[in-house]
Amino acid sequence: MNRLGFLILFLAATIVSEAQVTVGPKVGFSLSRQKETSPYQVLKQGVHYGGVARIEILDFLSIQGEILVSQKGYREEFDGDQAFDELTSTYLEIPAMVSLSKATNDFTIIANAGVYNAFWQAGEFQSTIDGPDAIITESYQFVSSPDASGYKDNRVDFGVLGGLGILYDRFGSGNFILEFRYAKGLSKINSFEVEPSDYNPRKNETFSVSLSYMLFL
Amino acid sequence: MNKLSYIRGLLAILMIAAAISGCEVDSSVEPPEKEFFISKDWKIKGVQVNGAEVTNTDLSLYRLSLNEDFTFTRIGIEGAEESGSWNLNASKTQLFLFVGQANEERYFIIDLQVRKLVLQIIQDDNKIGTLEIKYELEPLRD
């Protein structure tokens, strides 16, 4: 390890030792989509769960890291309620954020901004052309290297996120955080060696509401 | 702020999320017919002749692009391209490909799913007899 690395590690250790650290579980509900052009696309429901660590650097400034299992994907419907195609993609996701907070008399308002990196672990299609009584479930078959048409799945997703929430500290010995978050993937989840003229790049986009219970270390 | 207010805040956020979801639904979109599911770019996943799987032929070049305007383009297994128009019969159980003026190909739709189309064509050959050729197609990824 060079001197700079050692210095950064030392400073980080110093900050953490001085800072207030909270950790806890997180669960939530999400609405997501992937396709940029589809007249049938609606937001797909999903869940996410995992753990959160939050380090308070200053009274108003924290950094927050998470590790989550997160469902994303797309859903296409006709009639407004009858789905004919849905992809549920499960990601292992690691968001990292800077968090600003402003305390009021009753709770603390927090604003988060950061990035995430996620790995697409699995996918499942549910589709039907004959209505809800004839749904077909298929596992998503990943194409890791370009196939005969030059298509390839990109299983690593990188994106940006931002959120607003409230921290409420009057539940037992910990804090509750309720957060509404928007995340936009910057990576295409599919690609071609030579993009066809009707290529429709797909990127993850997620709205989520989550609840965390943070305990002091 | 008491717990009741806190719960109200949570409900408000959930209602906003539900409203966003609801706004995405375009009720003016008509339900797709079978043509909607058929009009895609297809490639061959497998071929059976009289029930026997064809294994000694490279099928990777084959493409059948059935367009929404009922035109089609087909690239054969050797790369030759041809085009024409397509249609379904009234009961949506048969697919017709029209290549040129007089050349009509009639396929029975054995199975149709969002990601699967199985077509069967029956050909009479004076030497071999009747051939039942079954094509299992899958859409190109998009």
Interface residues (C-beta under 8 A of the other chain):
Chain A: F29 L31 R33 P39 Y40 Q41 V42 L43 Q45 E77 F78 D79 G80 D81 Q82 F84 D85 D106 F107 F125 S127 T128 I129 I136 E138 V143 D147 A148 S149 Y151 I166 Y168 L178 F180 N190 D198 Y199 N200 F207 V209
Chain B: M1 Y6 G9 L10 I13 L14 I16 A17 I20 S21 E24 V25 D26 S27 V29 E30 P31 P32 K34 F37 K43 S60 L61 L112 Q113 V114 R115 L140 R141 D142
